[in-house]
Amino acid sequence: MWNVPRNASKPKAVILTYLKQVALRFLIGSSFILNVAQAAAGEVEILNVPDFVVSCSTTGQACEPGYSASFKVATLSQVNAQYVVRTAHCSSIKVSFFVDGKQIHTSGFLGWVGATGGFAKLPLDTGTVNLGMLSAGNHTLVVKAEGQVSGCNGGRLASWGGKLRITNESSSSMCADKRAVLDAKTGIVSVPAIDVQTLDPVTGESTGKLVTVKGQLKLISGVEDFSFLSETFEVVNSNVATHDPCHAEYVYADGKFSNGGKLTLPLVDVQTIVVIPPNIQIPGPTNTYSATLQQLAKDNLIFHLTDYQSISSQ
């Protein structure tokens, strides 16, 4: 199906050593996904700006530039933000949130400390704003303000500022119907949604368009190689506008089929099995991981595990 030079580093030796020592083993062949420290699900603060000020270069109520904040997400997760008006404000504003250039949310008008009349009833913060599911990596949040005639604002917003907090959270229900699932007994990974670049049949280069497919991979040797089961391949959606961060993603190296590619699984649920003497198997906890696999040059249906990370355990 797909093709690339073998250029994969093996999982850390310490993990494999631990697998040999642990008394109660999680069974997935020799399971690559046992990780001693499990990341706890829940809210994690990833950016806290206690006070910022923006001086507007514009002459009207819509202020430019916006306030820009860069942040990094460790794993696929829901990201939230909250803005609180600056205590020095003397008029009403509303704010809009843009993530990686895309407008996500616009608040209602906010008040200020010491406001009177109807403005005194306005909130002083946006509350928690859901910025959506964001993939692992670097992102940019831009907050823009727009004023209205009120308090010290006679027709132009000169400056604004405040406090900004960004958090992310993961949960067992996140991307519920889009997660890959690894069956511990069979070693089969079922992937319900993989976004794949389409290729120009003449040049072999990416068209920039996407299709969503589904399929299964099977663990075939040791703890690192999986075979794509071509008979399970099925197109789910042939008209995809943008990549869904909840979906797995197949990317061609350098945008060409001939150079192969990698498969990224943002969420893989693993129902573990605990083995206790005398060889009794009982269900263990469900662990969630992200994983990256690379194709092998010898067989473009073989994907080699190059990296994985624990996200949560239930």
C-alpha positions as CSV (number, residue, x, y, z in Angstrom):
1,M,0.0,0.0,0.0
2,W,2.7,2.5,1.0
3,N,7.0,2.6,0.9
4,V,10.0,4.1,2.8
5,P,13.6,3.5,3.9
6,R,13.9,1.9,7.3
7,N,15.1,4.6,9.6
8,A,13.6,3.8,12.9
9,S,14.9,3.9,16.4
10,K,13.9,1.2,18.8
11,P,11.9,1.9,22.0
12,K,14.1,2.6,25.0
13,A,15.9,-0.4,26.4
14,V,14.8,0.4,29.9
15,I,11.2,-0.3,28.9
16,L,12.1,-3.7,27.5
17,T,14.2,-4.5,30.6
18,Y,11.2,-3.7,32.9
19,L,9.0,-6.0,30.8
20,K,11.2,-8.9,31.8
21,Q,11.2,-8.1,35.5
22,V,7.6,-7.2,36.2
23,A,5.6,-10.0,37.9
24,L,2.2,-9.3,36.5
25,R,2.7,-8.9,32.7
26,F,0.4,-7.0,30.4
27,L,-0.1,-9.4,27.4
28,I,0.2,-8.0,23.9
29,G,2.7,-10.5,22.5
30,S,5.6,-9.0,24.5
31,S,3.7,-5.7,24.6
32,F,5.3,-2.6,23.6
33,I,2.9,-0.5,25.5
34,L,3.6,-1.2,29.1
35,N,4.7,2.0,30.7
36,V,5.4,2.3,34.4
37,A,4.3,5.9,34.9
38,Q,0.8,6.5,33.6
39,A,-0.2,10.1,32.8
40,A,-3.3,11.1,34.8
41,A,-6.3,12.4,32.9
42,G,-7.6,15.9,33.9
43,E,-6.9,19.6,33.4
44,V,-3.3,20.7,33.0
45,E,-2.3,24.4,32.8
46,I,0.0,24.9,29.9
47,L,0.2,28.7,29.8
48,N,-0.6,31.5,32.4
49,V,-0.1,35.1,31.5
50,P,-0.9,37.1,34.6
51,D,-0.9,40.5,33.0
52,F,-0.5,41.8,29.4
53,V,-1.2,45.1,27.7
54,V,-1.9,45.9,24.0
55,S,-1.6,49.4,22.6
56,C,-3.9,49.8,19.6
57,S,-2.5,51.2,16.4
58,T,-6.0,51.5,14.9
59,T,-8.4,54.5,15.1
60,G,-11.7,52.8,15.7
61,Q,-13.1,50.2,18.2
62,A,-11.6,47.1,16.6
63,C,-8.0,47.0,18.0
64,E,-5.0,45.9,16.1
65,P,-2.7,44.1,16.7
66,G,-4.1,41.3,18.8
67,Y,-2.3,39.7,21.7
68,S,-0.4,36.6,20.5
69,A,0.5,33.7,22.7
70,S,2.4,30.5,21.6
71,F,1.9,27.3,23.5
72,K,2.8,23.6,23.1
73,V,0.4,20.6,23.4
74,A,2.2,17.4,24.5
75,T,-0.5,15.0,23.2
76,L,-3.9,15.3,21.4
77,S,-6.3,16.9,23.9
78,Q,-9.1,19.4,24.3
79,V,-7.7,22.9,24.9
80,N,-9.5,25.6,26.8
81,A,-8.7,29.3,27.4
82,Q,-10.0,32.0,29.8
83,Y,-9.5,35.7,29.5
84,V,-10.0,38.1,32.5
85,V,-10.2,41.9,32.0
86,R,-7.4,44.1,33.3
87,T,-8.1,45.9,36.6
88,A,-7.0,49.2,35.0
89,H,-9.8,49.0,32.3
90,C,-12.2,51.8,32.3
91,S,-14.5,50.7,29.4
92,S,-16.2,47.7,27.9
93,I,-14.7,45.3,25.4
94,K,-15.4,42.0,23.8
95,V,-12.7,39.6,22.7
96,S,-12.3,37.0,19.9
97,F,-10.1,33.9,20.0
98,F,-8.1,32.7,17.0
99,V,-6.2,29.4,17.0
100,D,-3.6,28.9,14.4
101,G,-5.2,31.6,12.3
102,K,-8.8,30.3,12.6
103,Q,-11.5,32.2,14.5
104,I,-12.9,30.0,17.2
105,H,-15.0,32.2,19.6
106,T,-16.2,35.7,20.2
107,S,-17.3,36.7,23.7
108,G,-20.1,39.0,24.6
109,F,-19.2,42.5,25.9
110,L,-17.4,42.4,29.2
111,G,-17.5,45.0,32.0
112,W,-14.7,46.6,34.0
113,V,-13.9,47.1,37.7
114,G,-15.9,50.0,39.0
115,A,-18.4,50.1,36.1
116,T,-21.8,51.6,36.9
117,G,-25.4,51.3,35.5
118,G,-26.0,48.4,33.1
119,F,-22.2,47.9,32.5
120,A,-21.9,46.9,36.2
121,K,-23.9,43.7,35.4
122,L,-21.4,42.6,32.7
123,P,-19.0,39.8,33.5
124,L,-15.3,40.5,34.0
125,D,-14.1,37.4,32.2
126,T,-15.0,35.1,29.3
127,G,-15.4,32.0,31.4
128,T,-13.9,28.8,30.0
129,V,-13.7,28.9,26.2
130,N,-13.4,25.5,24.4
131,L,-10.7,26.0,21.7
132,G,-11.3,22.5,20.3
133,M,-9.3,19.4,19.9
134,L,-5.7,20.2,19.1
135,S,-3.0,17.9,17.9
136,A,0.4,17.5,19.7
137,G,2.8,20.2,18.8
138,N,3.2,24.0,18.7
139,H,0.1,26.3,18.4
140,T,-0.6,30.0,18.5
141,L,-3.6,31.7,20.2
142,V,-4.4,35.3,19.2
143,V,-6.9,37.3,21.2
144,K,-8.3,40.4,19.6
145,A,-10.4,43.1,21.3
146,E,-13.2,45.4,20.2
147,G,-14.5,48.2,22.3
148,Q,-17.8,50.1,22.5
149,V,-18.7,53.6,23.7
150,S,-18.7,53.3,27.5
151,G,-16.8,54.6,30.5
152,C,-13.7,56.3,29.2
153,N,-14.3,55.1,25.6
154,G,-15.7,58.0,23.5
155,G,-15.4,56.2,20.2
156,R,-11.9,54.6,20.0
157,L,-10.3,51.8,21.9
158,A,-6.8,52.9,22.7
159,S,-5.5,50.0,24.7
160,W,-6.6,46.9,26.5
161,G,-5.1,43.9,28.4
162,G,-5.7,41.4,31.1
163,K,-5.0,37.9,32.2
164,L,-4.9,34.8,29.9
165,R,-4.9,31.2,31.0
166,I,-4.7,28.2,28.7
167,T,-5.3,24.6,29.8
168,N,-5.7,21.2,28.2
169,E,-7.4,18.1,29.3
170,S,-7.9,14.5,28.2
171,S,-10.6,12.0,29.2
172,S,-11.8,8.5,28.3
173,S,-14.6,10.1,26.3
174,M,-12.4,12.2,24.1
175,C,-12.7,11.4,20.4
176,A,-14.8,8.4,21.6
177,D,-15.7,6.9,18.2
178,K,-12.5,7.8,16.4
179,R,-9.9,6.1,18.7
180,A,-7.8,3.2,17.5
181,V,-8.2,0.0,19.6
182,L,-5.6,-2.7,20.2
183,D,-7.0,-6.1,20.9
184,A,-4.5,-7.6,23.4
185,K,-5.3,-11.2,22.5
186,T,-5.1,-11.0,18.7
187,G,-2.6,-8.2,18.4
188,I,-4.8,-6.4,15.9
189,V,-5.1,-2.6,15.9
190,S,-8.4,-1.4,14.5
191,V,-8.2,2.2,13.2
192,P,-11.6,3.7,12.4
193,A,-10.4,6.9,10.7
194,I,-7.1,7.6,8.9
195,D,-6.7,10.9,7.0
196,V,-4.6,10.2,3.9
197,Q,-3.2,12.6,1.3
198,T,-4.3,12.0,-2.3
199,L,-1.7,11.8,-5.0
200,D,-1.5,13.0,-8.6
201,P,-1.3,9.7,-10.7
202,V,1.1,11.3,-13.2
203,T,3.6,13.1,-10.9
204,G,3.2,10.9,-7.8
205,E,3.0,14.1,-5.8
206,S,0.4,15.1,-3.2
207,T,-2.6,17.0,-4.5
208,G,-3.1,18.7,-1.1
209,K,-6.5,17.0,-0.7
210,L,-7.4,14.3,1.8
211,V,-9.6,11.2,2.0
212,T,-10.5,9.3,5.2
213,V,-10.1,5.6,5.2
214,K,-10.2,2.8,7.9
215,G,-8.4,-0.4,8.3
216,Q,-6.5,-2.8,10.7
217,L,-2.9,-3.6,11.5
218,K,-1.6,-6.8,13.1
219,L,1.4,-7.3,15.3
220,I,3.6,-9.7,13.4
221,S,7.0,-9.9,15.2
222,G,8.5,-9.0,18.5
223,V,7.0,-5.7,19.8
224,E,7.7,-3.3,16.9
225,D,6.4,-4.4,13.5
226,F,2.8,-4.3,12.3
227,S,1.3,-5.5,9.0
228,F,-1.4,-3.5,7.4
229,L,-4.3,-5.9,6.5
230,S,-5.1,-4.7,3.0
231,E,-8.4,-6.7,3.0
232,T,-9.7,-4.4,5.8
233,F,-9.0,-1.2,3.8
234,E,-12.1,0.9,3.2
235,V,-12.7,4.5,2.1
236,V,-14.9,6.3,4.7
237,N,-15.0,9.8,3.2
238,S,-13.6,10.9,-0.2
239,N,-14.2,14.6,0.3
240,V,-12.3,15.8,3.4
241,A,-11.6,19.5,3.8
242,T,-9.1,19.5,6.7
243,H,-7.4,16.9,8.9
244,D,-9.4,16.0,12.0
245,P,-6.9,15.9,15.0
246,C,-8.9,13.0,16.4
247,H,-8.1,10.9,13.3
248,A,-5.0,8.9,12.6
249,E,-2.9,10.5,9.8
250,Y,-0.8,9.0,7.0
251,V,1.7,11.5,5.6
252,Y,4.0,10.8,2.6
253,A,7.6,11.8,3.1
254,D,8.4,14.9,1.0
255,G,4.9,14.7,-0.4
256,K,5.7,11.8,-2.7
257,F,4.5,8.2,-2.6
258,S,8.0,7.0,-3.8
259,N,9.5,8.3,-0.6
260,G,7.1,6.5,1.7
261,G,5.5,7.9,4.8
262,K,4.6,7.6,8.4
263,L,1.4,6.7,10.2
264,T,0.5,8.7,13.4
265,L,-2.1,7.3,15.8
266,P,-3.1,10.1,18.2
267,L,-5.2,7.8,20.5
268,V,-4.8,4.0,20.9
269,D,-6.9,2.3,23.5
270,V,-5.4,-0.9,24.9
271,Q,-7.4,-3.3,26.9
272,T,-4.6,-5.0,28.8
273,I,-4.6,-8.5,30.2
274,V,-3.0,-9.4,33.5
275,V,-1.5,-12.9,33.8
276,I,-1.3,-14.4,37.3
277,P,-0.2,-17.9,38.3
278,P,-1.0,-20.5,37.2
279,N,-1.3,-18.8,33.8
280,I,-4.7,-17.3,34.5
281,Q,-5.6,-14.3,32.4
282,I,-7.8,-11.5,33.8
283,P,-8.8,-8.2,32.2
284,G,-6.5,-5.3,33.2
285,P,-7.0,-1.5,32.9
286,T,-7.5,0.2,29.6
287,N,-4.5,2.3,28.8
288,T,-4.4,5.1,26.1
289,Y,-1.3,5.9,24.0
290,S,-0.2,7.9,21.1
291,A,2.0,6.2,18.6
292,T,4.0,6.8,15.4
293,L,4.9,4.1,12.9
294,Q,7.1,4.2,9.8
295,Q,6.9,2.0,6.7
296,L,9.6,-0.4,5.9
297,A,11.5,-0.4,2.5
298,K,11.3,-4.2,2.2
299,D,7.5,-4.3,2.4
300,N,5.3,-1.2,2.2
301,L,2.5,-3.0,4.1
302,I,4.8,-3.3,7.2
303,F,4.8,-0.4,9.7
304,H,7.6,-0.2,12.3
305,L,6.9,1.4,15.7
306,T,9.2,4.4,16.1
307,D,7.7,6.2,19.0
308,Y,4.9,5.9,21.6
309,Q,3.7,7.9,24.6
310,S,1.4,7.1,27.4
311,I,-1.6,9.5,27.6
312,S,-3.8,8.0,30.4
313,S,-5.0,4.9,32.1
314,Q,-8.5,4.0,33.3
